Amino acid sequence: MTVVDMAPVDHSTINKNIEAILQLEEDDERQLPLLHRISHKVGWFVGTTSFVIIEATFVLFWLSLNVVSDRPFDPYPFPLLSVVLSFEAVFLTSFVLIRQNTMDRQSQRRNHLDLQINLLAEKEATNVLKALHDIAAHFHIQLSSEGQSKELAQDTPVDRIAQDLRSKEKHS
């Protein structure tokens, strides 16, 4: 069995790419208005177990104050607690939705970036295949499955593929 020596992974490139992505995300966060950044922090915190523990502690404290006290400020069935929790639910839902909308926009930008990178990689692969065909022709080398490789060496009609995809989506 032949062992092929693989080139080592260039960790500096990987680290540089990670840093660039993190920097883009930090820049996006900094460009948000202050109220948006605050709502993101609140929306993030609401999704933690710490929030659940704090919320449960608050409700238990409220209930115990009103059950044990001789003069409860919110007697059973605790209508004031219901109003407070409903009000809180409306605001927290809004914060979570604001955060989700921003995450959706980030996801759309990432998808667009992925598409652009894939299109560039496709163009590079096409150019490499064209060069391979030119080299093979120059040295009179017959390539196996030449029909398929010639087809792959052609520019990819992205607009036609996208139209085909849309028409198939409409029919399914």
C-alpha positions as CSV (number, residue, x, y, z in Angstrom):
1,M,0.0,0.0,0.0
2,T,1.3,3.5,-0.9
3,V,1.2,6.2,1.7
4,V,0.5,9.6,0.3
5,D,2.0,12.5,2.3
6,M,-0.6,15.1,2.7
7,A,0.4,18.8,3.1
8,P,-0.2,20.0,6.6
9,V,-3.2,22.2,7.3
10,D,-2.4,25.8,7.2
11,H,-3.7,26.9,10.7
12,S,-2.7,30.5,10.1
13,T,-5.2,30.7,7.2
14,I,-7.9,29.0,9.3
15,N,-7.2,31.4,12.2
16,K,-7.2,34.4,9.9
17,N,-10.6,33.4,8.5
18,I,-12.1,32.8,11.9
19,E,-10.8,36.2,13.1
20,A,-12.3,37.9,9.9
21,I,-15.7,36.3,10.5
22,L,-15.7,37.2,14.2
23,Q,-14.7,40.8,13.3
24,L,-17.6,41.0,10.8
25,E,-20.0,39.9,13.5
26,E,-18.6,42.4,16.0
27,D,-18.9,45.1,13.4
28,D,-22.5,44.1,12.7
29,E,-23.3,44.2,16.4
30,R,-21.6,47.7,16.9
31,Q,-23.6,49.1,14.0
32,L,-26.9,48.3,15.7
33,P,-28.7,51.1,17.6
34,L,-28.3,51.0,21.4
35,L,-31.9,49.9,21.9
36,H,-31.4,47.0,19.5
37,R,-28.2,45.9,21.3
38,I,-30.1,46.0,24.6
39,S,-33.0,44.0,23.2
40,H,-30.5,41.4,21.9
41,K,-28.9,41.1,25.3
42,V,-32.4,40.7,26.9
43,G,-33.5,38.2,24.2
44,W,-30.3,36.2,24.8
45,F,-30.7,36.2,28.6
46,V,-34.4,35.1,28.4
47,G,-33.2,31.9,26.7
48,T,-31.0,30.8,29.6
49,T,-31.5,28.6,32.6
50,S,-30.5,31.6,34.8
51,F,-33.6,33.5,33.6
52,V,-35.8,30.5,34.4
53,I,-34.4,30.2,37.9
54,I,-34.8,34.0,38.5
55,E,-38.3,34.0,37.1
56,A,-39.3,30.9,39.2
57,T,-37.8,32.5,42.4
58,F,-39.7,35.8,41.7
59,V,-43.0,33.9,41.3
60,L,-42.5,31.8,44.4
61,F,-41.5,34.9,46.4
62,W,-44.6,36.7,45.2
63,L,-46.8,33.8,46.0
64,S,-45.4,33.2,49.4
65,L,-45.7,37.0,50.3
66,N,-49.4,36.8,49.4
67,V,-50.2,33.5,50.9
68,V,-48.4,33.9,54.3
69,S,-49.3,37.6,54.8
70,D,-52.3,38.7,56.9
71,R,-52.8,41.6,54.4
72,P,-51.8,40.3,51.0
73,F,-51.3,42.9,48.3
74,D,-52.3,40.4,45.6
75,P,-54.7,37.8,47.1
76,Y,-55.6,34.5,45.5
77,P,-56.1,34.1,42.5
78,F,-53.3,36.6,42.2
79,P,-54.7,38.9,39.4
80,L,-51.8,41.4,39.8
81,L,-49.2,38.6,39.3
82,S,-51.1,37.5,36.2
83,V,-51.0,41.0,34.8
84,V,-47.3,41.4,35.6
85,L,-46.4,38.1,34.0
86,S,-48.6,38.8,30.9
87,F,-47.0,42.2,30.5
88,E,-43.5,40.6,30.9
89,A,-44.4,37.9,28.3
90,V,-45.3,40.5,25.7
91,F,-42.1,42.4,26.2
92,L,-39.9,39.4,26.3
93,T,-41.5,37.9,23.2
94,S,-40.8,41.2,21.4
95,F,-37.2,41.1,22.5
96,V,-36.8,37.6,21.3
97,L,-38.4,38.4,18.0
98,I,-36.2,41.4,17.5
99,R,-33.1,39.2,18.1
100,Q,-34.5,36.5,15.8
101,N,-35.0,39.0,13.0
102,T,-31.4,40.2,13.3
103,M,-30.2,36.6,13.3
104,D,-32.3,35.9,10.2
105,R,-30.6,38.9,8.4
106,Q,-27.2,37.6,9.4
107,S,-28.1,34.2,8.1
108,Q,-29.2,35.6,4.8
109,R,-25.9,37.5,4.5
110,R,-24.0,34.3,5.3
111,N,-26.0,32.4,2.7
112,H,-25.3,35.0,0.1
113,L,-21.6,34.9,1.0
114,D,-21.7,31.1,0.7
115,L,-23.3,31.4,-2.7
116,Q,-20.7,33.9,-3.9
117,I,-17.8,31.6,-2.6
118,N,-19.4,28.6,-4.3
119,L,-19.8,30.5,-7.6
120,L,-16.1,31.5,-7.4
121,A,-15.0,28.0,-6.6
122,E,-17.1,26.7,-9.6
123,K,-15.5,29.3,-11.9
124,E,-12.0,28.3,-10.6
125,A,-12.8,24.6,-11.1
126,T,-14.1,25.3,-14.6
127,N,-10.9,27.2,-15.5
128,V,-8.7,24.3,-14.1
129,L,-10.7,21.8,-16.3
130,K,-10.3,24.0,-19.3
131,A,-6.5,24.3,-18.7
132,L,-6.3,20.5,-18.2
133,H,-8.1,20.0,-21.6
134,D,-5.7,22.4,-23.2
135,I,-2.7,20.6,-21.7
136,A,-4.1,17.2,-22.7
137,A,-4.7,18.5,-26.3
138,H,-1.2,20.0,-26.5
139,F,0.4,16.7,-25.5
140,H,-2.1,14.6,-27.5
141,I,-3.4,12.8,-24.4
142,Q,-6.9,11.2,-24.6
143,L,-8.9,11.9,-21.4
144,S,-11.2,9.3,-20.2
145,S,-14.9,10.2,-20.1
146,E,-14.0,13.2,-22.3
147,G,-17.6,14.1,-22.9
148,Q,-18.4,14.6,-19.3
149,S,-15.2,16.5,-18.5
150,K,-15.8,18.8,-21.6
151,E,-19.3,19.5,-20.2
152,L,-17.9,20.3,-16.8
153,A,-15.3,22.6,-18.4
154,Q,-18.1,24.8,-19.7
155,D,-19.2,27.8,-17.7
156,T,-22.1,26.9,-15.4
157,P,-25.3,28.8,-16.4
158,V,-26.3,29.8,-12.9
159,D,-29.3,31.8,-14.0
160,R,-30.7,28.9,-16.0
161,I,-30.2,26.5,-13.0
162,A,-31.9,29.0,-10.7
163,Q,-34.9,29.3,-13.1
164,D,-35.1,25.5,-13.3
165,L,-35.0,25.3,-9.5
166,R,-37.8,27.9,-9.2
167,S,-40.0,26.1,-11.7
168,K,-39.5,22.7,-9.9
169,E,-40.4,24.4,-6.6
170,K,-43.6,25.7,-8.1
171,H,-44.6,22.3,-9.3
172,S,-43.9,20.5,-6.0
